[in-house]
Amino acid sequence: MKLFKQKVEIPRTTLDIFRYEEDGLTYYEFDATSCQPPEPLVNAMICLAALKDDKERLVATFFHEPTPLYDKISSKFSYEATELESGDFKIVFKKK
């Protein structure tokens, strides 16, 4: 079954954000591989602030592992990073 991803508006973001549901969870997703700092970090911080509870996730693709972001969010969010074949990083964030 193919996921239906709907483009959504999150105020102050500059990237396309998509929403979908899978296994009882709501995911918000963006791809920041084509933009330059600080745009990826800024969009991630805005999207993370919009997560309401532990049933929502943010999935973000970055052109490098966003270590500075981890330092800023580690008290409120957990994350799982996967390096893709392209060398980009896909990170799944969730509220603690």
C-alpha atoms as an extended CHARMM CRD file, in Angstrom:
* protein
*
        96  EXT
         1         1  MET       CA              0.0000000000        0.0000000000        0.0000000000  PROA      1               0.0000000000
         2         2  LYS       CA              1.3790000000        3.3910000000       -1.0120000000  PROA      2               0.0000000000
         3         3  LEU       CA              1.3870000000        6.1610000000        1.5880000000  PROA      3               0.0000000000
         4         4  PHE       CA             -0.5990000000        9.2710000000        0.8240000000  PROA      4               0.0000000000
         5         5  LYS       CA              1.5510000000       12.2790000000        1.6510000000  PROA      5               0.0000000000
         6         6  GLN       CA             -0.2840000000       15.5750000000        1.8900000000  PROA      6               0.0000000000
         7         7  LYS       CA              1.5320000000       18.8970000000        1.6970000000  PROA      7               0.0000000000
         8         8  VAL       CA              0.8120000000       20.9670000000        4.8060000000  PROA      8               0.0000000000
         9         9  GLU       CA              1.5510000000       24.4980000000        5.9100000000  PROA      9               0.0000000000
        10        10  ILE       CA              3.5180000000       25.0490000000        9.0920000000  PROA      10              0.0000000000
        11        11  PRO       CA              3.9400000000       28.7860000000        9.6990000000  PROA      11              0.0000000000
        12        12  ARG       CA              7.4710000000       30.1910000000        9.2500000000  PROA      12              0.0000000000
        13        13  THR       CA              8.8460000000       27.1190000000        7.4370000000  PROA      13              0.0000000000
        14        14  THR       CA             10.5590000000       27.6590000000        4.0850000000  PROA      14              0.0000000000
        15        15  LEU       CA             10.5910000000       24.0430000000        2.8780000000  PROA      15              0.0000000000
        16        16  ASP       CA              7.7670000000       21.8350000000        1.6220000000  PROA      16              0.0000000000
        17        17  ILE       CA              6.3940000000       19.8650000000        4.5820000000  PROA      17              0.0000000000
        18        18  PHE       CA              4.3840000000       16.6940000000        4.0210000000  PROA      18              0.0000000000
        19        19  ARG       CA              2.1070000000       14.8340000000        6.4460000000  PROA      19              0.0000000000
        20        20  TYR       CA              1.1590000000       11.1660000000        6.4090000000  PROA      20              0.0000000000
        21        21  GLU       CA             -0.0640000000        8.4680000000        8.7620000000  PROA      21              0.0000000000
        22        22  GLU       CA              1.3750000000        5.0110000000        9.2770000000  PROA      22              0.0000000000
        23        23  ASP       CA              0.9050000000        2.4120000000       12.0410000000  PROA      23              0.0000000000
        24        24  GLY       CA             -1.1340000000        4.8090000000       14.1970000000  PROA      24              0.0000000000
        25        25  LEU       CA              1.5020000000        7.5460000000       14.0690000000  PROA      25              0.0000000000
        26        26  THR       CA              1.4350000000       10.8990000000       12.2780000000  PROA      26              0.0000000000
        27        27  TYR       CA              4.5820000000       11.8520000000       10.3970000000  PROA      27              0.0000000000
        28        28  TYR       CA              5.7290000000       15.2530000000        9.1560000000  PROA      28              0.0000000000
        29        29  GLU       CA              8.5080000000       15.1240000000        6.6030000000  PROA      29              0.0000000000
        30        30  PHE       CA             10.8290000000       17.4540000000        4.7460000000  PROA      30              0.0000000000
        31        31  ASP       CA             13.9290000000       17.2250000000        2.5660000000  PROA      31              0.0000000000
        32        32  ALA       CA             16.6440000000       19.7830000000        3.3020000000  PROA      32              0.0000000000
        33        33  THR       CA             19.3320000000       18.3070000000        1.0610000000  PROA      33              0.0000000000
        34        34  SER       CA             19.1600000000       21.1270000000       -1.4710000000  PROA      34              0.0000000000
        35        35  CYS       CA             19.3910000000       24.0900000000        0.9110000000  PROA      35              0.0000000000
        36        36  GLN       CA             22.1910000000       25.7050000000        2.8760000000  PROA      36              0.0000000000
        37        37  PRO       CA             22.5940000000       26.4500000000        6.5910000000  PROA      37              0.0000000000
        38        38  PRO       CA             20.8740000000       27.7150000000        8.6130000000  PROA      38              0.0000000000
        39        39  GLU       CA             17.7060000000       26.8150000000        6.6550000000  PROA      39              0.0000000000
        40        40  PRO       CA             17.6850000000       23.0650000000        7.5420000000  PROA      40              0.0000000000
        41        41  LEU       CA             18.1610000000       23.7070000000       11.2690000000  PROA      41              0.0000000000
        42        42  VAL       CA             15.6090000000       26.5250000000       11.3570000000  PROA      42              0.0000000000
        43        43  ASN       CA             12.9610000000       24.4110000000        9.5980000000  PROA      43              0.0000000000
        44        44  ALA       CA             13.6700000000       21.4530000000       11.8830000000  PROA      44              0.0000000000
        45        45  MET       CA             13.3040000000       23.5950000000       15.0150000000  PROA      45              0.0000000000
        46        46  ILE       CA              9.9850000000       25.0350000000       13.7840000000  PROA      46              0.0000000000
        47        47  CYS       CA              8.6200000000       21.5890000000       12.8860000000  PROA      47              0.0000000000
        48        48  LEU       CA              9.7770000000       20.0480000000       16.1640000000  PROA      48              0.0000000000
        49        49  ALA       CA              8.0050000000       22.8040000000       18.0880000000  PROA      49              0.0000000000
        50        50  ALA       CA              4.8080000000       21.8920000000       16.2180000000  PROA      50              0.0000000000
        51        51  LEU       CA              4.8330000000       18.2380000000       17.3480000000  PROA      51              0.0000000000
        52        52  LYS       CA              2.0220000000       17.8180000000       19.8630000000  PROA      52              0.0000000000
        53        53  ASP       CA              2.7370000000       14.4580000000       21.4900000000  PROA      53              0.0000000000
        54        54  ASP       CA              4.6000000000       11.1430000000       21.2620000000  PROA      54              0.0000000000
        55        55  LYS       CA              2.2760000000        9.9310000000       18.4830000000  PROA      55              0.0000000000
        56        56  GLU       CA              3.8200000000       12.4400000000       16.0520000000  PROA      56              0.0000000000
        57        57  ARG       CA              7.2070000000       12.1970000000       14.3560000000  PROA      57              0.0000000000
        58        58  LEU       CA              9.3610000000       14.4500000000       12.2380000000  PROA      58              0.0000000000
        59        59  VAL       CA             11.2920000000       12.8000000000        9.4130000000  PROA      59              0.0000000000
        60        60  ALA       CA             13.9480000000       15.0540000000        7.9230000000  PROA      60              0.0000000000
        61        61  THR       CA             16.5950000000       14.4160000000        5.3020000000  PROA      61              0.0000000000
        62        62  PHE       CA             19.8000000000       16.4490000000        5.5990000000  PROA      62              0.0000000000
        63        63  PHE       CA             22.9360000000       16.5980000000        3.4370000000  PROA      63              0.0000000000
        64        64  HSD       CA             25.0280000000       15.9470000000        6.5710000000  PROA      64              0.0000000000
        65        65  GLU       CA             24.3380000000       14.7010000000       10.0780000000  PROA      65              0.0000000000
        66        66  PRO       CA             22.8830000000       17.6920000000       11.9730000000  PROA      66              0.0000000000
        67        67  THR       CA             25.0070000000       17.4590000000       15.1280000000  PROA      67              0.0000000000
        68        68  PRO       CA             24.3620000000       21.1040000000       16.1760000000  PROA      68              0.0000000000
        69        69  LEU       CA             20.6280000000       20.3490000000       16.0830000000  PROA      69              0.0000000000
        70        70  TYR       CA             21.0590000000       17.3330000000       18.3750000000  PROA      70              0.0000000000
        71        71  ASP       CA             22.6910000000       19.5410000000       20.9990000000  PROA      71              0.0000000000
        72        72  LYS       CA             19.7630000000       21.9850000000       20.9090000000  PROA      72              0.0000000000
        73        73  ILE       CA             16.9690000000       19.3990000000       21.2170000000  PROA      73              0.0000000000
        74        74  SER       CA             18.3510000000       16.4960000000       23.2670000000  PROA      74              0.0000000000
        75        75  SER       CA             16.4320000000       17.3790000000       26.4420000000  PROA      75              0.0000000000
        76        76  LYS       CA             13.0060000000       17.2090000000       24.7520000000  PROA      76              0.0000000000
        77        77  PHE       CA             13.4020000000       14.9500000000       21.7090000000  PROA      77              0.0000000000
        78        78  SER       CA             14.9890000000       11.6420000000       20.8470000000  PROA      78              0.0000000000
        79        79  TYR       CA             16.1660000000       10.8370000000       17.3370000000  PROA      79              0.0000000000
        80        80  GLU       CA             17.3720000000        8.0030000000       15.1450000000  PROA      80              0.0000000000
        81        81  ALA       CA             19.7880000000        8.7880000000       12.3130000000  PROA      81              0.0000000000
        82        82  THR       CA             20.3310000000        6.6470000000        9.2350000000  PROA      82              0.0000000000
        83        83  GLU       CA             23.0040000000        7.3730000000        6.6560000000  PROA      83              0.0000000000
        84        84  LEU       CA             21.5780000000        6.8470000000        3.1610000000  PROA      84              0.0000000000
        85        85  GLU       CA             23.4800000000        5.4230000000        0.1810000000  PROA      85              0.0000000000
        86        86  SER       CA             23.6890000000        8.9730000000       -1.2000000000  PROA      86              0.0000000000
        87        87  GLY       CA             25.6260000000       10.1040000000        1.8880000000  PROA      87              0.0000000000
        88        88  ASP       CA             22.6330000000       12.1380000000        3.1040000000  PROA      88              0.0000000000
        89        89  PHE       CA             21.1240000000       11.5010000000        6.5430000000  PROA      89              0.0000000000
        90        90  LYS       CA             17.5080000000       10.6270000000        7.3030000000  PROA      90              0.0000000000
        91        91  ILE       CA             16.6070000000       11.5050000000       10.8880000000  PROA      91              0.0000000000
        92        92  VAL       CA             13.4050000000       10.5060000000       12.6800000000  PROA      92              0.0000000000
        93        93  PHE       CA             12.6150000000       12.6980000000       15.6900000000  PROA      93              0.0000000000
        94        94  LYS       CA             10.0620000000       12.1310000000       18.4380000000  PROA      94              0.0000000000
        95        95  LYS       CA              9.1210000000       13.8070000000       21.7200000000  PROA      95              0.0000000000
        96        96  LYS       CA             10.5100000000       12.1790000000       24.8400000000  PROA      96              0.0000000000
